[in-house]
Amino acid sequence: MSSSLTLIKPTTDLKEEYLSFYDEWVQSKEEMIPWVIEKDPTNFDNMIQFLTNNEKGINLPTGWVPDSTYWLINEENRILGVVNIRHELTDFLLTRGGHIGYGIRPSERKKGYATKLLRLALEKTKKLGIKKVLVVCDEWNIGSYKTIKNNGGIEELDFVEDNGNVIKRFWIEE
């Protein structure tokens, strides 16, 4: 694993790299997590503005909270993953979303990047003043389960969705 991994704010400087990241995810046909990578990057400047507005709480849909998005990059500026940090919790986020949602590009999984990404994201939540961070994952997602545990996650009650999917819920105190 690369030693110099960094979280950066989304930038138009890495447009081609982000499009490569996005296309790889689309080709995988997997669910895009965190939700922000579902945002169509065809108009890249608009996508970056959307993410900036979300962080500032501008034009948020009713019931949404401000959130910050970061890209995990290595020293070659390859985007390895994305993290989305919700600044506060709604009832929905308390059961299904948590403060932090993250995803690693399909070709870069099982290399320890998620553990590092979550560790760096926890530094960002601390700067936001969030002392107790909720992170969740689906029960079947063993990789995320281990990532959260490796970052100090303490299990709380699971949440079962209407379709029977079990969401594991963890608190991490910084």
For each residue, the residues with C-beta under 8 A, 3 or more apart:
1: 5 111 112 113 116
2: 5 74 75
3:
4: 74 75
5: 1 2 72 73 74 80 113 116 117 120
6: 72 73 120
7: 70 71 72 83 117 120 121 124
8: 11 70 71 73
9: 51 68 69 70 71
10: 14 18 47 48 51 69 70 71
11: 8 14 48
12: 15 44 45 48
13:
14: 10 11 17 18 71 73 77 79
15: 12 18 19 44
16: 19 20
17: 14 20 21 77 78 79
18: 10 14 15 21 22 41 44 71 79
19: 15 16 22 23 41 44
20: 16 17 23 24 79
21: 17 18 24 25 37 79 82 105
22: 18 19 25 26 37 41
23: 19 20 26 27
24: 20 21 27 28 105 106 107
25: 21 22 28 30 32 37 103 105 106
26: 22 23 29
27: 23 24
28: 24 25 106
29: 26
30: 25 106
31:
32: 25 35 37 38 103
33: 37 101 102 103
34: 37 69 82 83 84 101 102 103
35: 32 38 84 101
36: 39 51 54 67 69 82 84
37: 21 22 25 32 33 34 82 103
38: 32 35
39: 36 47 50 51
40: 43 47
41: 18 19 22 44 47
42:
43: 40 46 47
44: 12 15 18 19 41 47 48
45: 12 48 49
46: 43 49 50
47: 10 39 40 41 43 44 50 51
48: 10 11 12 44 45 51 52
49: 45 46 52 53
50: 39 46 47 53 54
51: 9 10 36 39 47 48 54 55 69
52: 48 49 55 56
53: 49 50 56 58 59 60
54: 36 50 51 57 58 60 64 66 67 68 69
55: 51 52 66 67 68 69
56: 52 53 66
57: 54 60 65 66
58: 53 54
59: 53
60: 53 54 57 64 65 66
61: 64
62:
63: 90 92
64: 54 60 61 67 90
65: 57 60 86 87 88 89 90 93
66: 54 55 56 57 60 86 87 88
67: 36 54 55 64 84 85 86 87
68: 9 54 55 84 85 87 124 128
69: 9 10 34 36 51 54 55 82 83 84 85
70: 7 8 9 10 82 83 85 120 121 124
71: 7 8 9 10 14 18 79 81 82
72: 5 6 7 79 80 81 82 83 104 113 116 117 120
73: 5 6 8 14 77 78 79 80
74: 2 4 5 77 78 80
75: 2 4
76:
77: 14 17 73 74
78: 17 73 74
79: 14 17 18 20 21 71 72 73 82 105
80: 5 72 73 74 104 105 108 113 117
81: 71 72 102 103 104 105 108 113 114 117
82: 21 34 36 37 69 70 71 72 79 102 103
83: 7 34 69 70 72 100 101 102 117 118 120 121 124
84: 34 35 36 67 68 69 100 101 102
85: 67 68 69 70 99 100 121 124 125 128
86: 65 66 67 89 93 97 98 99 100 101
87: 65 66 67 68 128 130
88: 65 66
89: 65 86 93 94 97 98 99 134
90: 63 64 65 93 94
91: 94 95
92: 63 95 96 97
93: 65 86 89 90 96 97 98 99 134
94: 89 90 91 134
95: 91 92 159 167 169
96: 92 93 136 159 161 167
97: 86 89 92 93 101 136
98: 86 89 93 101 133 134 135 136 169
99: 85 86 89 93 125 130 133 134 135
100: 83 84 85 86 118 121 122 125 133 134 135
101: 33 34 35 83 84 86 97 98
102: 33 34 81 82 83 84 114 117 118 121
103: 25 32 33 34 37 81 82
104: 72 80 81 108 109 113 114 117
105: 21 24 25 79 80 81 108 109
106: 24 25 28 30 109
107: 24
108: 80 81 104 105 111 113
109: 104 105 106 113 114 143
110: 143
111: 1 108
112: 1 115 116
113: 1 5 72 80 81 104 108 109 116 117
114: 81 102 104 109 117 118 143 144 147
115: 112 118 119 146 147 150 151
116: 1 5 72 112 113 119 120
117: 5 7 72 80 81 83 102 104 113 114 120 121
118: 83 100 102 114 115 121 122 135 147 148 150 151
119: 115 116 122 123 151
120: 5 6 7 70 72 83 116 117 123 124
121: 7 70 83 85 100 102 117 118 124 125
122: 100 118 119 125 126 133 151 172 174
123: 119 120 126 127
124: 7 68 70 83 85 120 121 127 128
125: 85 99 100 121 122 128 130 133 174
126: 122 123 129 130 131 174
127: 123 124
128: 68 85 87 124 125
129: 126
130: 87 99 125 126 133 174
131: 126 173 174
132: 171 172 173 174
133: 98 99 100 122 125 130 171 172 173 174
134: 89 93 94 98 99 100 169 170 171
135: 98 99 100 118 148 151 153 170 171 172
136: 96 97 98 159 167 168 169 170
137: 141 144 145 148 167 168
138: 141 144 165 166 167 168
139: 145 158 165 166 167 168
140:
141: 137 138 144 145
142: 145 146
143: 109 110 114 146 147
144: 114 137 138 141 147 148
145: 137 139 141 142 148 149 168
146: 115 142 143 149 150
147: 114 115 118 143 144 150 151
148: 118 135 137 144 145 151 153 168 170 172
149: 145 146 152 153 170
150: 115 118 146 147
151: 115 118 119 122 135 147 148 172
152: 149 172 173
153: 135 148 149 170 171 172
154: 170 171 172 173
155: 168 169 170
156: 169 170 171
157: 169
158: 139 166 167 168 169
159: 95 96 136 166 167 169
160: 164 165 166 167
161: 96 164 165 166 167
162:
163:
164: 160 161
165: 138 139 160 161
166: 138 139 158 159 160 161
167: 95 96 136 137 138 139 158 159 160 161
168: 136 137 138 139 145 148 155 158
169: 95 98 134 136 155 156 157 158 159
170: 134 135 136 148 149 153 154 155 156
171: 132 133 134 135 153 154 156
172: 122 132 133 135 148 151 152 153 154
173: 131 132 133 152 154
174: 122 125 126 130 131 132 133
